[in-house]
Amino acid sequence: MRILVATGERHIARLIQVNLERQGCDVLISFEGTECMMTAIKENLDLIVLDKRLPPIGGLTVFNALQENELTKHTDLMVLGEREDDWPEAGPRGPKMYLRKPNDIFKLFAMVEAQ
């Protein structure tokens, strides 16, 4: 499984990367929104884990742009944030899963392992 982790929090990115690589995943990391969008368009990804607070343009802007792009609109998206209800306006197709930082991150590992 090829996964892009997009967050401005390096410790969260590293935690996710190490654990998913142990499960045999190929993990790419992006620390800002424009880089995330360019990587998502360029790479053939199975999943994008997107932080709501992704600098500098915000995860919601990136989410909606990825949903509208022909090359990325079918890629599964999971959202990292503080609360599940703070993304009510997220595009026509909502995220596959909403993960609350930091505790719900372990749900991501379980979901990937089950695939």
N, C-alpha and C positions, 0 to 999 in steps of 0.2 A: 504494500500500500504506500502510495506517495502522498505526503501530507505537507502542507504549508502552515506554519504557525506564525501568526502575525500579531505581535504585541510589542509595546514599548517597554515592557517589564522584562529585562534580561534574565532575571532569576526564574520567572515563570516559564519563559521560552526554553531555558536550559533544562528545567525540570521535565517539561513535556518532551523535549527532544531526547533526552537520555532514556526515559522510560519507553518511548515509542520505538527508538532504535533497538532497545533490548528485545522488543517484540518482532523485530525484523523489518520495520518500516524504514523507508527513505524519508527523512525529515529535513525540510528547508525552513529557514527562519527569515522573517522580515521584521524590521523594527519601526517601519513607518508606512503610511498609507499608499503613497505613490509607488514605492518599491513593491508593496504587496500586490497592487494591481498589475504592475508590469510582470512580476514573477508568475502570477496566476495566468496571465495571457500567454506567456512564453512556455511554461512547463505544462506537462500533461499530469494534472493532479487528480487524486481521488477525493481529497478532503481539504478544506481550509478551515483552520481554527482561528477565528477573528476576534480580537479584543475590541470591546465597545469603545475603549479610550485610546485607540490607536492614534498616535500623533502623526502629523499635525492636523489632518483633516477629519479625524474621527471615524470610528468603525462603521457607523450607520451610513455615512457617505460612501465608504468603500463597499459595504454590503450591497447597497442599491446599485452602484456602478457594476459590480460583478454580476448581479442579477439581470442587468440590461445588456450585457456584452454577450454576443453570440458564442464566443469561445469559452466563456466561463459560466454561463447561466445554468448549466447542468451539473456543475461541480457541487457536491454537498458542502454545506457551510454549517459550522458550529460557532456559537457566539460565547465569548467570555465576558462576564460583567459582574456587577455587584448584586443586581436584582433582575429577576426574570421579567418583571413587568415594566422595565424601563426601555423596551424596544417596541412599543406598539405600532410604530409607523414603518416597520422594516419590510419594505417591498411587497410585491404581489405573492411571493413565495417565501414564507418564513424560514428561519434556520431549522436544520435537522434536529438540533439539540441546543439548549441553552445551559451553559455551565457557569455556576457561581464561583468566583475566585475566593479563596484557593481550594476549598473543600471539594467541590464537584469535579475538579480536574481528574480525580481518580475514576470517575464514571467514564471519561474519555478512554482511559487505558483499558477498562473492562470491555467497552464497546468495540474497540479496535481488536482486542484479543479474541473476541467472539466471532469476528469476520473471517 
